[in-house]
Amino acid sequence: MPMPSDGKQGSIDAALRRRITDGLLAPGEQLPRRTDLEREFSASRVTIQRVFDQLIADGFVRTNGRGGTFVVEHPPHRCRFALVFGVADLDSQRFWSALDHEARMLSSPRRSIVSYADVLDTQEAAAQQGRLLADMRARRLAGVIWTTFPGEAIVEGPLVRNSLVPSVAIMG
């Protein structure tokens, strides 16, 4: 689900997301009540609910019914990693296919690894690049593992430059 970037909803989302990723709201901690957030941000109940819906969809918070909304124990900015391959067709490359398979086997509620393609020669790979960029911008990743040198266009582009997400490359 895309993160809202404009208007009041986007600024409230960014503020709450920043509080979570900066540790001001720790895992397990309850978020302020919706009515308090409505007052703090001079926002409507609907706007605050949409922000909460987005944070839930992105894996940052969970609700406990009428008991409140809490930061999840394992938020994505601390436990979700991107594994970026330099080939679009992993099945044609046994090593990368095995690495992808093992990464998926290591995934758990405490740590998840998501695969992306780092080539723009197919429409699917371009869509994956867009998804990776969206995950980085929304702070839904703890780190990026490139399976090859990402290339000057990528290193100098928005995926790496000025990113808040640590990156490492596996190169031979």
C-alpha positions in Angstrom: 0.0 0.0 0.0 1.5 3.4 -1.0 2.4 5.8 1.7 0.5 9.1 1.5 3.0 11.9 0.8 0.9 15.0 0.5 -1.5 16.9 2.7 -2.4 16.6 6.3 -2.7 12.8 6.2 0.8 12.4 4.8 2.4 14.8 7.4 0.6 13.0 10.3 1.7 9.6 8.9 5.3 10.8 8.6 5.3 12.3 12.1 4.0 9.1 13.7 6.2 6.9 11.6 9.2 9.0 12.6 8.3 8.7 16.3 8.3 4.9 15.8 11.5 4.6 13.7 13.3 7.1 16.0 12.4 5.1 19.1 10.1 7.7 20.7 7.4 5.1 20.5 9.0 1.8 21.3 7.8 -1.7 20.4 4.9 -2.6 22.6 4.2 1.0 23.5 0.7 2.4 23.1 0.1 5.2 20.6 -1.7 8.3 21.8 -5.5 8.1 21.7 -7.1 9.1 18.4 -8.8 12.0 20.1 -5.5 13.3 21.4 -4.0 13.0 17.9 -7.0 14.8 16.4 -6.3 17.7 18.8 -2.5 17.6 18.4 -2.7 17.7 14.6 -6.0 19.6 14.2 -7.2 16.7 12.1 -10.5 14.9 11.7 -11.3 11.5 13.1 -11.4 10.1 9.5 -7.9 11.5 8.7 -6.4 9.9 11.9 -8.1 6.6 11.1 -6.6 6.6 7.6 -3.2 7.2 9.1 -3.7 4.3 11.5 -4.9 2.1 8.7 -1.7 2.9 6.7 0.5 2.2 9.7 -1.3 -1.1 10.3 -1.0 -2.0 6.6 2.8 -1.2 6.6 3.3 -3.4 9.7 4.2 -0.7 12.2 1.2 -0.9 14.6 -1.5 -3.3 15.7 -4.9 -2.6 17.3 -6.2 -4.2 20.4 -9.8 -3.4 19.7 -11.0 -0.7 22.1 -7.8 -1.3 24.2 -5.8 1.0 21.9 -3.2 0.9 19.2 0.3 -0.4 19.9 3.7 -0.4 18.1 4.3 -4.0 17.0 7.1 -6.0 18.7 9.0 -6.4 15.4 8.4 -3.3 13.3 9.6 -3.5 9.7 12.3 -0.8 10.1 14.1 -3.1 12.5 13.5 -6.6 11.0 12.6 -6.5 7.3 15.4 -6.7 4.8 15.5 -6.4 1.0 17.6 -8.9 -0.9 18.2 -7.3 -4.4 19.2 -9.6 -7.3 21.0 -8.5 -10.4 19.0 -10.9 -12.5 15.2 -10.9 -13.2 15.0 -14.7 -13.7 16.3 -16.3 -10.6 15.5 -19.8 -11.9 18.1 -19.4 -14.6 20.8 -18.8 -12.1 21.2 -21.7 -9.6 23.2 -19.8 -7.0 20.8 -16.8 -6.8 17.9 -19.1 -6.8 19.3 -21.0 -3.9 20.1 -17.8 -2.0 16.6 -16.5 -2.5 15.2 -19.9 -1.3 17.3 -19.9 1.8 16.5 -16.2 2.6 12.8 -17.1 2.4 13.4 -20.1 4.8 15.1 -17.7 7.3 12.1 -15.4 7.4 10.1 -15.4 10.6 7.9 -12.9 12.5 11.2 -11.5 14.0 13.0 -11.2 10.6 11.7 -11.1 7.1 13.6 -11.0 3.9 11.9 -9.8 0.7 13.4 -10.3 -2.8 13.6 -7.7 -5.6 15.1 -7.6 -9.0 17.7 -4.9 -9.8 17.4 -4.8 -13.6 15.2 -2.6 -15.7 15.0 -4.8 -18.8 11.5 -6.2 -17.9 8.3 -4.6 -16.8 8.2 -6.8 -13.8 11.7 -5.8 -12.7 10.8 -2.1 -13.1 7.8 -2.7 -10.9 9.9 -4.3 -8.3 12.3 -1.4 -8.4 9.3 0.9 -7.7 8.2 -1.3 -4.8 11.8 -1.3 -3.4 11.9 2.5 -3.6 8.5 2.8 -2.0 9.6 0.5 0.9 12.7 2.5 1.4 10.8 5.8 1.4 8.2 4.5 3.8 11.0 3.2 6.1 9.6 -0.3 5.8 13.1 -1.8 5.6 15.9 -2.4 8.1 18.5 -2.8 5.3 19.2 -3.7 1.7 21.5 -6.5 0.6 22.6 -6.1 -3.0 23.8 -9.4 -4.6 25.9 -7.5 -7.0 27.3 -4.0 -7.4 24.1 -2.0 -7.9 25.6 0.2 -10.7 26.3 3.9 -10.9 22.7 4.7 -11.9 21.4 3.0 -8.7 24.2 4.2 -6.4 23.8 7.8 -7.5 20.0 7.5 -7.7 17.3 7.7 -5.0 17.6 4.1 -3.9 20.9 4.6 -2.2 21.8 8.3 -2.1 20.4 10.0 1.0 18.7 6.8 2.1 18.0 6.2 5.7 18.3 2.4 5.0 21.7 0.8 5.5 23.0 -1.1 2.4 25.6 -3.7 1.8 26.7 -5.4 -1.5 27.8 -9.0 -2.0 30.4 -8.9 -4.9 32.8 -11.5 -6.2 
